Amino acid sequence: MKEEYKLYATCPLNTEELLLAEINNLGGTMGKIVPSGVSFNGDLEVVYKVSLLSRIAGKLFLELKEFELTDQKDIYNEAKAIEWDTHFNLEDTFATSAAVVKSRIKNSKYASLLVKDGIADYFTEKYGSRPNVDPKRPSVKVHLHVSKNSARLSLDLSGDSLHKRGYRKGNAQAALKENVAAALLYRAAWPEMAKENLNFVDPMCGSGTILIEAAFIATNTPAGYYRFYYGFQGWKSHNIDLWDEIFDDAESKIVEYSGVIRGFDIDSDAISQATENVREAGFSKLIHVEKSELSEFKVVESMTHKTGLICVNPPYGIRLGEVGELKKTYIELGELFLDLLPGWKLSVISGNEELSKVIPLKIDRKNVLFNGAIKCRVSHFSLDSDKVKTIAPLSSGGEAFKNRLIKRRKHLGKWARRQDISSYRVYDADLPDYNVAIDIYEDKWVTVAEYQAPKDIEDHIVAKRLNEILRVVPEVLDIEPERVFLKVRKRQKGVSQYSKSGNTKEFHIIKESGAMFYVNFKDYLDTGIFLDHRPIRKRINSESKDK
Ligand SMILES: C[S@@+](CC[C@H](N)C(=O)[O-])C[C@H]1O[C@@H](n2cnc3c(N)ncnc32)[C@H](O)[C@@H]1O
């Protein structure tokens, strides 16, 4: 029977769902999302498939042992107790590493040294000598992960992180990691578009990461096609025949793609790097890159037969350029491509929300990805003329409401983060003319509950203010308009206030103080939870603990 392993793959923050879908597709079982990764089960075939084919995974670990950590000696003892000679031989080399989070054990280097000693002593006691350490390219890498009091010892089956595809020479400035670029393309629905041989453009391509990932996906080329080294190669259970079989099978599934992939950049160094990377990745015939300023973008004949995707990672003023200057560039992105490539899709990843919002198009949908530690918004647009934002200026009252909401959000947002609260009232009729209560749920949904206006205010004025409120709320709170729910809260008597207004049975989960609550935004006037009852829920929670 094939041996089943307990595996764990890391991934960039907020791409866990994408990784889980890939792992399920590649035959992994019992997949479970854990922070920045997925734990799952699988045999050697699954190990090889994930290593070669996952576009999202970073590291891949084989879990050897999980244990409770009471003392640092436990690390040495637990490491020594593993049957290491089932994984590698005396003549092989090894290296150890450790990552320590929120633990009494502060020094990861020392923790790694304890693992090394445990392994060395295991061999010495059994064989009278021990394998050598090779920190650079060992036969096997052993990794210790400590979080609070629990520790996990694993074999690092990936060796170098899997986002390193093997084609890139040197480091490019402000380049996206390959697995973040792949996640961006998944979110932009590029795999589906590529199947139809649609076109692809990155007008600020830098070193070409997005272009190359787009070509990998379009041609179904395995993510690890150009990698020569994996951590599992020196592992005793490595089966070269099976690996070759899986590699050959994946290679036979590479397909022709007949669309156009083109990249541009203002910077000659970036273009040289992109050209070299494209060549190393074997896509010189497919990807064309050239030096060009965004405003000089020219549509070539080959782009006009079909629509496609413009996917771009413009500078966002953290690493390169400055925010004020960049606003022009972001506005241009929307205007220029709407004009030149109508019918195409546009996806923009930016670490600056303010800049993303100046693109003068109505957004189709958005996601969050992380470029290293930088939280980035990915905005997806359709380049259709009816998607242009036409904005009448707000009235002076509307402006005052907007400013008030911005201030409240900033102030309460900080408070909520400190208290670990994700659902709260952000505005409660602070300005009497803008007479609503606004509640945020998990930063994903918003309810706007309208209080009944005094009788002396004319209906059209009430309607105009409400319109302004509904325009300002999604923008300031950064929530898609369809996730903003309006509740008209007239005074009601008896049970009528609890009566039903819809029957969608759409429930969402919100979290508070370790408990989960179902809420429903559509079917009732109330959502099912009163956010101002938080203290009493907290009290019930603490008083009922362990009872
Ligand atoms: C964040 S980098 C893109 C990095 C790229 N995604 C990668 O992985 O290498 C932004 C790129 O935009 C280019 N750029 C900035 N302003 C531009 C403009 N007006 N026209 C064309 N390219 C521009 C910069 O030279 C830079 O290479």
Ligand as a Chemical Component Dictionary entry (heavy atoms), coordinates in Angstrom:
data_LIG
# 
_chem_comp.id                   LIG 
_chem_comp.type                 NON-POLYMER 
_chem_comp.pdbx_formal_charge   0 
_chem_comp.three_letter_code    LIG 
# 
loop_
_chem_comp_atom.comp_id 
_chem_comp_atom.atom_id 
_chem_comp_atom.alt_atom_id 
_chem_comp_atom.type_symbol 
_chem_comp_atom.charge 
_chem_comp_atom.model_Cartn_x 
_chem_comp_atom.model_Cartn_y 
_chem_comp_atom.model_Cartn_z 
_chem_comp_atom.pdbx_ordinal 
LIG C1  C1  C 0  6.032 47.628 -9.288  1  
LIG S1  S1  S 1  6.979 47.616 -10.740 2  
LIG C2  C2  C 0  6.374 46.196 -11.602 3  
LIG C3  C3  C 0  7.080 44.963 -11.146 4  
LIG C4  C4  C 0  6.703 43.748 -11.942 5  
LIG N1  N1  N 0  5.349 43.319 -11.691 6  
LIG C5  C5  C 0  7.683 42.613 -11.602 7  
LIG O1  O1  O 0  7.268 41.617 -10.987 8  
LIG O2  O2  O -1 8.852 42.729 -11.897 9  
LIG C6  C6  C 0  6.293 48.932 -11.626 10 
LIG C7  C7  C 0  6.937 49.170 -12.985 11 
LIG O3  O3  O 0  6.245 50.239 -13.621 12 
LIG C8  C8  C 0  7.159 50.925 -14.429 13 
LIG N2  N2  N 0  6.574 52.252 -14.738 14 
LIG C9  C9  C 0  6.379 53.286 -13.885 15 
LIG N3  N3  N 0  5.781 54.314 -14.530 16 
LIG C10 C10 C 0  5.592 53.913 -15.800 17 
LIG C11 C11 C 0  5.003 54.520 -16.938 18 
LIG N4  N4  N 0  4.501 55.739 -16.878 19 
LIG N5  N5  N 0  4.960 53.822 -18.092 20 
LIG C12 C12 C 0  5.470 52.545 -18.164 21 
LIG N6  N6  N 0  6.040 51.925 -17.112 22 
LIG C13 C13 C 0  6.105 52.593 -15.948 23 
LIG C14 C14 C 0  8.421 50.974 -13.583 24 
LIG O4  O4  O 0  9.564 51.161 -14.383 25 
LIG C15 C15 C 0  8.391 49.615 -12.908 26 
LIG O5  O5  O 0  9.184 48.669 -13.605 27 
# 
loop_
_chem_comp_bond.comp_id 
_chem_comp_bond.atom_id_1 
_chem_comp_bond.atom_id_2 
_chem_comp_bond.value_order 
_chem_comp_bond.pdbx_ordinal 
LIG C1  S1  SING 1  
LIG S1  C2  SING 2  
LIG S1  C6  SING 3  
LIG C2  C3  SING 4  
LIG C3  C4  SING 5  
LIG C4  N1  SING 6  
LIG C4  C5  SING 7  
LIG C5  O1  DOUB 8  
LIG C5  O2  SING 9  
LIG C6  C7  SING 10 
LIG C7  O3  SING 11 
LIG C7  C15 SING 12 
LIG O3  C8  SING 13 
LIG C8  N2  SING 14 
LIG C8  C14 SING 15 
LIG N2  C9  SING 16 
LIG N2  C13 SING 17 
LIG C9  N3  DOUB 18 
LIG N3  C10 SING 19 
LIG C10 C11 SING 20 
LIG C10 C13 DOUB 21 
LIG C11 N4  SING 22 
LIG C11 N5  DOUB 23 
LIG N5  C12 SING 24 
LIG C12 N6  DOUB 25 
LIG N6  C13 SING 26 
LIG C14 O4  SING 27 
LIG C14 C15 SING 28 
LIG C15 O5  SING 29 
# 
